């Protein structure tokens, strides 16, 4: 069984969450399978090695789950990108539009050093807006987007196209 098939076997579809018409891809069953978690981390680690990444950026909040493990396994720094008002030190911000409304993401202003090559990691790629906001923050601090990594991609929303404006290296293990 491939890694993608193993992940698919564990993901739960939750209909009408968080609102009617949405089918939420629940990854929490994966977290109870340590061997599968390790295989997933190995997959992301290979992408980090392949693209010679210097820093792992995890996007709030599920991007922290695997992002932190990848950083530890590679011996690299982990940097959280969070929703506005959640980071305690001096930050920079980037606001972006959502389907209904807008959001603002922040990163500590000293988190990325100029020239560092960054993996931007999250659990899910939908429209790409949040990952693109993280990329804008990385670039504002002088970093370079080395790649984007996701556990799941909702291909029909075409977020990958948006991210490829920043870097062609957009990787997802499972695509729906």
Rosetta blueprint (number, residue, H / E / L):
1 X L
2 X L
3 X H
4 X H
5 X H
6 X H
7 X H
8 X H
9 X H
10 X H
11 X L
12 X E
13 X E
14 X E
15 X E
16 X L
17 X L
18 X L
19 X L
20 X L
21 X L
22 X L
23 X E
24 X E
25 X E
26 X E
27 X L
28 X H
29 X H
30 X H
31 X H
32 X L
33 X L
34 X H
35 X H
36 X H
37 X H
38 X H
39 X H
40 X H
41 X H
42 X H
43 X H
44 X H
45 X H
46 X H
47 X H
48 X H
49 X H
50 X H
51 X L
52 X L
53 X L
54 X L
55 X E
56 X E
57 X E
58 X E
59 X E
60 X L
61 X L
62 X L
63 X H
64 X H
65 X H
66 X H
67 X H
68 X H
69 X H
70 X H
71 X H
72 X H
73 X H
74 X H
75 X L
76 X L
77 X E
78 X E
79 X E
80 X E
81 X E
82 X E
83 X E
84 X L
85 X L
86 X L
87 X L
88 X L
89 X L
90 X L
91 X E
92 X E
93 X E
94 X E
95 X E
96 X E
97 X E
98 X L
99 X L
100 X L
101 X L
102 X E
103 X E
104 X E
105 X E
106 X E
107 X E
108 X E
109 X L
110 X L
111 X L
112 X L
113 X L
114 X L
115 X L
116 X L
117 X E
118 X E
119 X E
120 X E
121 X E
122 X E
123 X E
124 X E
125 X E
126 X L
127 X L
128 X L
129 X H
130 X H
131 X H
132 X H
133 X H
134 X H
135 X H
136 X H
137 X H
138 X H
139 X H
140 X H
141 X L
142 X L
143 X L
144 X E
145 X E
146 X E
147 X E
148 X E
149 X E
150 X E
151 X E
152 X E
153 X E
154 X L
155 X H
156 X H
157 X H
158 X L
159 X H
160 X H
161 X H
162 X H
163 X H
164 X L
165 X L
166 X L
167 X L
168 X L
169 X L
170 X E
171 X E
172 X E
173 X E
174 X E
175 X E
176 X L
